[in-house]
């Protein structure tokens, strides 16, 4: 070996291995929790899912339903069928009204309103001398109870029409109560105006000389 040739360099030794460290945990998805979020590192290690999010979503759709899907809407419960109350309870109101009307007619039939001192005098008749729509109603009821229909009409014809309307309504109410059908009174404004107009005309006509037949 020539003295001018440098000696060969010693071989390089490999670097020492780096100490092992756990990979940093990945943040869980907003819609996942519990054991499903721990699968994040494994799924992120998949090169296909990290490279193509669309293919990952399609693959998840084939594997099963989305974990974040909203629950199906529950059907509303069907309303319970209407159950009418017992027959005694249904008949309590109409029979009570009928008993009250019968007691009033019985009292007026027993105590004669044609005799002074039994009932108060109409204030309108006392202070103005005019007949109101109710003047003669007690005398009409007294004659009606005793079966004198002509005298009842002469005292107050509108009162007799009211007795007939009340009788029809009571029959209607009792029939519906027996059948278990509720009664709802909802008269139309046109009907109310018509009844009020007839009442007003009756009040005016019976105070005129031409309507003396309607005066008590």
Phi and psi in degrees as a GROMACS rama.xvg file:
@    title "Ramachandran Plot"
@    xaxis  label "Phi"
@    yaxis  label "Psi"
@TYPE xy
-73.0311  143.33  UNK-2
-69.141  -24.0801  UNK-3
-81.6364  -12.9751  UNK-4
-80.8003  125.462  UNK-5
-70.0757  154.665  UNK-6
-70.6356  150.364  UNK-7
-65.9379  145.251  UNK-8
-72.3081  146.327  UNK-9
-68.2659  150.068  UNK-10
-65.8493  141.683  UNK-11
-74.7694  135.008  UNK-12
-86.3164  143.594  UNK-13
-64.2384  149.137  UNK-14
-68.5814  151.03  UNK-15
-65.3326  145.966  UNK-16
-66.1873  142.986  UNK-17
-71.319  148.414  UNK-18
-66.6372  147.35  UNK-19
-73.8669  135.216  UNK-20
-133.882  137.795  UNK-21
-66.2845  142.447  UNK-22
-65.6587  148.396  UNK-23
-65.1426  140.02  UNK-24
-68.4381  143.446  UNK-25
-85.1511  147.797  UNK-26
-67.9639  132.987  UNK-27
-68.1958  154.99  UNK-28
-67.3586  150.127  UNK-29
-63.0924  -30.3615  UNK-30
-92.1065  -2.51255  UNK-31
-112.287  151.594  UNK-32
-152.064  162.428  UNK-33
69.6977  -137.993  UNK-34
-64.473  -25.688  UNK-35
-69.4415  -33.0651  UNK-36
-71.6243  -25.1142  UNK-37
-71.5895  -13.6602  UNK-38
-83.9454  4.26957  UNK-39
-63.0792  -49.8921  UNK-40
-59.4848  -39.1581  UNK-41
-66.7074  -40.0999  UNK-42
-72.793  -31.4828  UNK-43
-71.4988  -19.7522  UNK-44
-75.7103  -13.27  UNK-45
-74.1475  118.687  UNK-46
-66.4863  -29.8009  UNK-47
-70.6441  -41.5982  UNK-48
-68.8761  -36.2769  UNK-49
-74.5768  -25.0171  UNK-50
-86.9307  -33.8705  UNK-51
-131.886  95.4824  UNK-52
-64.9132  -32.9871  UNK-53
-63.4649  -43.5392  UNK-54
-66.6953  -33.5742  UNK-55
-65.9575  -41.7303  UNK-56
-66.1994  -39.7938  UNK-57
-64.0011  -41.7425  UNK-58
-65.1025  -36.9307  UNK-59
-66.0658  -35.0994  UNK-60
-66.7958  -33.6666  UNK-61
-74.6788  -31.3791  UNK-62
-72.0098  -32.4385  UNK-63
174.388  178.156  UNK-64
-69.0467  154.7  UNK-65
-64.818  140.197  UNK-66
-72.7129  -23.9847  UNK-67
-96.198  8.35971  UNK-68
-67.532  145.623  UNK-69
-71.7647  145.046  UNK-70
-66.1219  150.443  UNK-71
-63.5239  148.854  UNK-72
-70.3239  131.114  UNK-73
-80.0443  141.934  UNK-74
-70.6307  140.396  UNK-75
-67.5292  140.453  UNK-76
-67.0138  142.622  UNK-77
-70.8521  139.511  UNK-78
-64.8691  145.058  UNK-79
-69.6487  141.472  UNK-80
-64.8692  150.272  UNK-81
-70.3311  127.168  UNK-82
-113.824  111.927  UNK-83
-66.2781  150.47  UNK-84
-67.7134  172.354  UNK-85
-60.3703  160.28  UNK-86
-62.1555  -38.8978  UNK-87
-60.3217  -43.2234  UNK-88
-68.4692  -35.6323  UNK-89
-68.1173  -34.5376  UNK-90
-85.1452  -6.5548  UNK-91
-63.8117  -46.7262  UNK-92
-68.4781  -51.3764  UNK-93
-64.8022  -38.0983  UNK-94
-69.6157  -33.1167  UNK-95
-65.4752  -42.9255  UNK-96
-64.562  -40.1431  UNK-97
-66.1049  -38.652  UNK-98
-66.2993  -39.1216  UNK-99
-64.2632  -42.8267  UNK-100
-65.5894  -39.6949  UNK-101
-64.9702  -38.8337  UNK-102
-65.4884  -40.0323  UNK-103
-64.1511  -44.4136  UNK-104
-65.1719  -36.7123  UNK-105
-65.2916  -38.8952  UNK-106
-67.6882  -45.5444  UNK-107
-66.0953  -34.6067  UNK-108
-68.4441  -30.4943  UNK-109
-83.5876  -35.4967  UNK-110
-103.477  110.28  UNK-111
-72.2885  119.149  UNK-112
-75.0989  -10.4999  UNK-113
-72.4038  -17.3824  UNK-114
-92.1014  128.377  UNK-115
-68.2254  153.479  UNK-116
97.6585  -11.3649  UNK-117
-88.5745  -31.3903  UNK-118
-133.148  153.543  UNK-119
-69.1396  153.354  UNK-120
-85.3746  147.044  UNK-121
-62.1025  126.676  UNK-122
-61.8436  -37.8303  UNK-123
-64.3338  -41.2349  UNK-124
-69.2963  -35.9877  UNK-125
-68.8866  -41.9916  UNK-126
-96.1963  -20.685  UNK-127
-121.276  -17.2129  UNK-128
77.4071  10.085  UNK-129
-101.948  147.374  UNK-130
-87.329  130.963  UNK-131
-86.138  171.54  UNK-132
-61.6868  -21.5825  UNK-133
-95.5603  -5.17409  UNK-134
-61.9328  133.586  UNK-135
85.7759  0.677212  UNK-136
-66.0663  -38.2099  UNK-137
-68.6711  -41.3024  UNK-138
-65.241  -35.3534  UNK-139
-64.7366  -42.7737  UNK-140
-65.3731  -38.8283  UNK-141
-63.0214  -45.2111  UNK-142
-67.3954  -35.2244  UNK-143
-65.8887  -40.5177  UNK-144
-64.479  -35.5046  UNK-145
-87.5295  6.896  UNK-146
82.7593  10.8378  UNK-147
-95.8473  86.4394  UNK-148
-69.4065  -35.5823  UNK-149
-64.0159  -43.8392  UNK-150
-65.9828  -35.3943  UNK-151
-65.5273  -41.0848  UNK-152
-68.1931  -37.2693  UNK-153
-68.5291  -33.0106  UNK-154
-74.6008  -44.3239  UNK-155
-164.936  99.5971  UNK-156
-67.8489  -34.1569  UNK-157
-66.2761  -33.3972  UNK-158
-64.84  -40.9746  UNK-159
-64.1413  -39.5774  UNK-160
-62.8229  -35.6652  UNK-161
-66.4779  -36.9478  UNK-162
-62.6631  -43.3465  UNK-163
-64.539  -41.6961  UNK-164
-64.5945  -39.1366  UNK-165
-65.042  -40.208  UNK-166
-63.718  -42.2955  UNK-167
-64.1443  -42.8497  UNK-168
-64.5942  -38.2182  UNK-169
-65.3567  -39.636  UNK-170
-63.1933  -44.4794  UNK-171
-60.3447  -43.4896  UNK-172
-66.0958  -43.0296  UNK-173
-66.5431  -40.3445  UNK-174
-63.8351  -44.3404  UNK-175
-68.6976  -32.3993  UNK-176
-67.103  -39.8844  UNK-177
-65.5376  -38.1352  UNK-178
-78.1277  -9.78599  UNK-179
79.9934  23.91  UNK-180
-103.778  124.546  UNK-181
-68.6811  151.494  UNK-182
-104.684  125.435  UNK-183
-122.449  119.817  UNK-184
-91.1007  110.092  UNK-185
-140.198  69.9237  UNK-186
-67.6464  146.849  UNK-187
-74.3724  153.856  UNK-188
-58.3076  -34.0799  UNK-189
-62.4937  -40.4279  UNK-190
-66.2768  -41.8439  UNK-191
-63.2274  -42.2668  UNK-192
-65.1587  -37.0178  UNK-193
-65.9495  -45.1465  UNK-194
-64.8489  -42.647  UNK-195
-63.3392  -38.0163  UNK-196
-65.9021  -42.684  UNK-197
-63.2421  -40.047  UNK-198
-63.8844  -42.4105  UNK-199
-66.7689  -41.9346  UNK-200
-63.6261  -41.1989  UNK-201
-61.0099  -41.3514  UNK-202
-64.7199  -38.4982  UNK-203
-73.4245  -45.7345  UNK-204
-65.0297  -37.2695  UNK-205
-71.9135  -12.8409  UNK-206
-95.8728  -0.259222  UNK-207
-95.6685  155.754  UNK-208
-61.3201  -32.4128  UNK-209
-71.563  -19.6793  UNK-210
-107.024  31.2237  UNK-211
-63.6902  -23.8418  UNK-212
-67.6451  -22.5845  UNK-213
-89.91  -7.34106  UNK-214
-81.0755  145.847  UNK-215
